[in-house]
Amino acid sequence: MHGARLLAALRARRPDLGAFGMGGPRLRAAGLSAEAASEDISVVGISEVVEKLPVVARSLRALDARAARERPDAAVLIDFPDFHGLLARRLERRGVPLLYYVSPQVWAWRRGRARKIARRARRIITLFPFEADIYRRLGADAVCAGHPIVDDVREGLAVPSPLPPPARRRLLLLPGSRRSEVRRHWEPMLAAAQRLSRRFDMEVVVVRAAGLPASAFAGAQERGFRVCESGMHPLLASSDLAFVASGTATLEAALCGTPMVVLYKTSVLTHAVARLLVRIPWICLVNIVAGAGVVPELLQGNATPERLEREAGAILDSPERIARMREELARVASLLGPPGASDRAAEAVLSALEPAA
């Protein structure tokens, strides 16, 4: 999504610009000549990636071979630090300048990798101001462009909601965009939402991400929950509370001013390794950006229906807590920068490639 916006902004400035690489449907629609499909290797976790190793190896070979043939002026590496660490090594040997965009959050758990990125990159373009500060302290040319999600939410809020304004309180469920995430989050969300709908007389709405089958949300319609495939931002703006799988969706909820409870479950192995490596007290982007526990986080064994109901009930029962949370979410939203992040990122890419005066 961010790559597609960046490529569109680059081509608006340089209409003759061509791009090849790895991307999903949005990047391909923006004009990327795809040598590999990012959706084929899009996974979260450590044990989860093992089954993807053959396609990872094929993608690396294909991208490296095309870089050898076409000798690009630069490579823009968007997040995905482990894959791009391997690719960067190959491109570096070929003399391709490396620009990092949506800088990998290795500063949170792999400080050595952050230093390596700082040494390799001609420029690092970050989404958050504190990330640029971290990389500058490591000696990198780092600039903060702001977060493109600001534009996504603004455009999303301009689209009519798929549902009319609620006549009663609304609880929104965002279990994730990957099948593995929904598989782990759906049952606790479903059970907690059913209890809360009775206790607070709430309407429950589920957002089904593109590409996910209806079967992933078993039991929703039987309980009278509405399942929507679009209109996430208007639905967030009209909801009293949301259950959100940790990720970018938490920032979207913050921009919509929606109080939330965040949860995340992953494999036992991935969680065990993360506990050893992660150096920050939160995993939710809202709390990381705020530098405080603005919203509750329920991880692994704590992401139970009982805990979800308890945290949600404590919020819904306290108008004062809701008001404080909305104030903090507004502060987080202000830290994401003004609209136009992709345009600023495009300028940062192009200026990094200009010959030195």
VEXDO-871890 format. One record per residue (C-alpha): residue in one letter; z, x, y. Coordinates in steps of 0.1 Angstrom, whole numbers, plus 5000, padded with zeros to 4 digits. Layout:
N
  mido    pz    px    py
     a     Z     X     Y
...
//
This chain:
357
  mido    pz    px    py
     m  5000  5000  5000
     h  5010  5027  5025
     g  4980  5049  5014
     a  4956  5020  5020
     r  4969  5015  5055
     l  4967  5052  5062
     l  4931  5055  5049
     a  4921  5025  5070
     a  4936  5041  5101
     l  4920  5075  5093
     r  4885  5059  5089
     a  4889  5040  5121
     r  4892  5073  5139
     r  4867  5092  5117
     p  4841  5067  5103
     d  4824  5094  5083
     l  4855  5104  5065
     g  4854  5102  5027
     a  4883  5101  5004
     f  4888  5105  4966
     g  4919  5107  4945
     m  4943  5084  4927
     g  4952  5049  4939
     g  4956  5013  4931
     p  4936  4982  4940
     r  4945  4983  4977
     l  4935  5020  4981
     r  4903  5014  4963
     a  4895  4984  4985
     a  4902  5006  5016
     g  4874  5030  5004
     l  4890  5054  4980
     s  4868  5068  4953
     a  4893  5066  4925
     e  4893  5094  4900
     a  4925  5079  4885
     a  4943  5046  4887
     s  4979  5049  4899
     e  4989  5017  4881
     d  4982  5034  4848
     i  5011  5058  4853
     s  5034  5038  4875
     v  5068  5039  4859
     v  5104  5044  4869
     g  5128  5066  4850
     i  5129  5095  4826
     s  5126  5080  4791
     e  5101  5055  4805
     v  5076  5082  4814
     v  5072  5098  4779
     e  5047  5072  4767
     k  5026  5078  4798
     l  5023  5116  4793
     p  4987  5115  4779
     v  4973  5095  4808
     v  4993  5117  4832
     a  4976  5148  4817
     r  4942  5132  4819
     s  4947  5122  4855
     l  4958  5157  4865
     r  4927  5173  4849
     a  4904  5147  4865
     l  4918  5152  4900
     d  4918  5190  4897
     a  4882  5191  4884
     r  4870  5169  4913
     a  4889  5190  4938
     a  4871  5220  4924
     r  4837  5203  4928
     e  4842  5188  4962
     r  4866  5213  4979
     p  4883  5187  5001
     d  4895  5196  5037
     a  4930  5184  5027
     a  4951  5165  5001
     v  4975  5138  5013
     l  5002  5135  4986
     i  5020  5101  4988
     d  5055  5101  4973
     f  5055  5104  4934
     p  5071  5139  4935
     d  5069  5149  4898
     f  5032  5142  4894
     h  5024  5156  4928
     g  5044  5187  4921
     l  5021  5195  4892
     l  4990  5185  4912
     a  5001  5205  4943
     r  5004  5237  4923
     r  4967  5233  4912
     l  4955  5224  4946
     e  4974  5252  4962
     r  4956  5277  4940
     r  4923  5262  4952
     g  4933  5267  4988
     v  4935  5230  4996
     p  4959  5223  5025
     l  4987  5199  5014
     l  5001  5171  5036
     y  5030  5150  5023
     y  5033  5114  5033
     v  5061  5090  5024
     s  5080  5122  5017
     p  5096  5122  4983
     q  5133  5115  4984
     v  5141  5147  4965
     w  5165  5155  4993
     a  5188  5130  4976
     w  5189  5146  4942
     r  5167  5177  4939
     r  5174  5200  4969
     g  5154  5228  4953
     r  5123  5206  4951
     a  5128  5197  4988
     r  5127  5233  4997
     k  5096  5239  4976
     i  5078  5210  4994
     a  5089  5223  5027
     r  5073  5257  5019
     r  5041  5243  5005
     a  5033  5216  5030
     r  5012  5221  5061
     r  5029  5190  5074
     i  5054  5164  5061
     i  5051  5129  5075
     t  5082  5108  5069
     l  5091  5072  5071
     f  5127  5077  5084
     p  5140  5100  5112
     f  5167  5115  5091
     e  5141  5127  5065
     a  5122  5146  5092
     d  5154  5162  5103
     i  5162  5173  5068
     y  5128  5189  5062
     r  5128  5206  5097
     r  5161  5223  5088
     l  5143  5236  5057
     g  5116  5251  5080
     a  5089  5225  5075
     d  5065  5210  5101
     a  5079  5175  5097
     v  5072  5144  5119
     c  5085  5108  5115
     a  5058  5082  5118
     g  5081  5052  5111
     h  5078  5027  5083
     p  5046  5008  5076
     i  5066  4980  5062
     v  5074  4969  5098
     d  5037  4959  5101
     d  5036  4943  5066
     v  5066  4921  5074
     r  5053  4912  5108
     e  5019  4901  5093
     g  5037  4884  5064
     l  5058  4863  5087
     a  5027  4851  5105
     v  5015  4835  5072
     p  5027  4799  5065
     s  5055  4796  5040
     p  5045  4783  5005
     l  5075  4760  5007
     p  5088  4736  5034
     p  5120  4745  5053
     p  5149  4740  5029
     a  5171  4709  5033
     r  5200  4728  5019
     r  5210  4764  5014
     r  5184  4787  4997
     l  5189  4816  4973
     l  5159  4838  4968
     l  5155  4860  4937
     l  5134  4892  4939
     p  5138  4908  4905
     g  5112  4935  4910
     s  5075  4942  4908
     r  5073  4961  4875
     r  5077  4944  4841
     s  5104  4968  4831
     e  5124  4959  4862
     v  5121  4921  4857
     r  5130  4925  4820
     r  5163  4941  4830
     h  5171  4920  4860
     w  5159  4885  4852
     e  5187  4873  4829
     p  5216  4883  4851
     m  5199  4869  4882
     l  5190  4837  4863
     a  5225  4830  4851
     a  5242  4838  4884
     a  5217  4817  4903
     q  5223  4787  4881
     r  5261  4789  4887
     l  5256  4794  4925
     s  5231  4765  4928
     r  5258  4742  4914
     r  5287  4757  4933
     f  5271  4758  4967
     d  5244  4731  4962
     m  5216  4757  4967
     e  5179  4756  4962
     v  5168  4786  4941
     v  5134  4802  4947
     v  5119  4831  4927
     v  5092  4855  4939
     r  5068  4865  4912
     a  5051  4898  4921
     a  5013  4901  4916
     g  5003  4910  4880
     l  5035  4897  4864
     p  5031  4870  4837
     a  5048  4836  4841
     s  5065  4843  4807
     a  5086  4870  4824
     f  5105  4843  4842
     a  5115  4822  4813
     g  5140  4794  4821
     a  5132  4792  4858
     q  5114  4759  4859
     e  5137  4743  4833
     r  5165  4749  4857
     g  5146  4734  4886
     f  5139  4768  4903
     r  5107  4771  4923
     v  5085  4801  4914
     c  5062  4814  4942
     e  5035  4840  4939
     s  5031  4846  4977
     g  5049  4842  5010
     m  5078  4865  5003
     h  5085  4872  5040
     p  5087  4836  5052
     l  5108  4828  5021
     l  5131  4857  5030
     a  5134  4845  5066
     s  5143  4810  5055
     s  5169  4821  5028
     d  5206  4822  5032
     l  5210  4849  5006
     a  5188  4870  4983
     f  5193  4889  4951
     v  5171  4920  4954
     a  5161  4947  4930
     s  5167  4980  4948
     g  5135  4993  4964
     t  5113  4987  4994
     a  5121  4950  4991
     t  5156  4956  5005
     l  5140  4969  5037
     e  5118  4938  5039
     a  5148  4917  5035
     a  5165  4936  5063
     l  5135  4931  5086
     c  5138  4894  5079
     g  5175  4894  5086
     t  5184  4881  5051
     p  5219  4888  5037
     m  5215  4902  5002
     v  5231  4915  4970
     v  5213  4945  4956
     l  5211  4953  4919
     y  5194  4978  4896
     k  5194  4985  4859
     t  5175  5013  4842
     s  5176  5030  4808
     v  5209  5046  4797
     l  5192  5081  4797
     t  5178  5077  4832
     h  5211  5065  4846
     a  5231  5093  4829
     v  5208  5120  4844
     a  5208  5103  4878
     r  5246  5103  4879
     l  5246  5141  4874
     l  5219  5148  4900
     v  5221  5122  4929
     r  5240  5136  4959
     i  5243  5105  4980
     p  5267  5075  4976
     w  5241  5047  4976
     i  5208  5039  4960
     c  5198  5010  4982
     l  5175  5020  5011
     v  5193  4997  5035
     n  5226  5015  5029
     i  5209  5049  5029
     v  5193  5043  5063
     a  5225  5027  5077
     g  5246  5055  5064
     a  5271  5028  5053
     g  5277  5002  5026
     v  5261  4974  5045
     v  5251  4954  5014
     p  5268  4953  4980
     e  5251  4973  4952
     l  5256  4964  4915
     l  5242  4990  4892
     q  5238  4992  4854
     g  5268  4975  4836
     n  5281  4961  4869
     a  5248  4940  4873
     t  5263  4911  4854
     p  5260  4873  4862
     e  5297  4873  4869
     r  5296  4901  4894
     l  5265  4887  4910
     e  5282  4854  4914
     r  5314  4869  4928
     e  5296  4891  4954
     a  5273  4862  4964
     g  5302  4838  4966
     a  5322  4861  4988
     i  5293  4863  5013
     l  5284  4826  5013
     d  5321  4817  5018
     s  5324  4839  5049
     p  5304  4830  5080
     e  5320  4861  5096
     r  5307  4884  5069
     i  5273  4869  5071
     a  5272  4875  5109
     r  5283  4911  5105
     m  5258  4917  5078
     r  5230  4903  5099
     e  5240  4926  5128
     e  5239  4956  5105
     l  5206  4946  5091
     a  5192  4943  5126
     r  5204  4979  5132
     v  5187  4991  5101
     a  5155  4973  5111
     s  5155  4991  5145
     l  5157  5025  5127
     l  5124  5018  5109
     g  5105  5023  5141
     p  5081  5002  5161
     p  5049  4987  5147
     g  5019  5011  5142
     a  5034  5035  5117
     s  5001  5040  5099
     d  4982  5048  5131
     r  5009  5074  5140
     a  5006  5088  5104
     a  4968  5091  5108
     e  4972  5110  5140
     a  4997  5133  5124
     v  4972  5140  5095
     l  4943  5147  5118
     s  4962  5169  5142
     a  4976  5190  5114
     l  4940  5198  5103
     e  4928  5208  5138
     p  4921  5245  5143
     a  4948  5264  5161
     a  4940  5270  5198
//
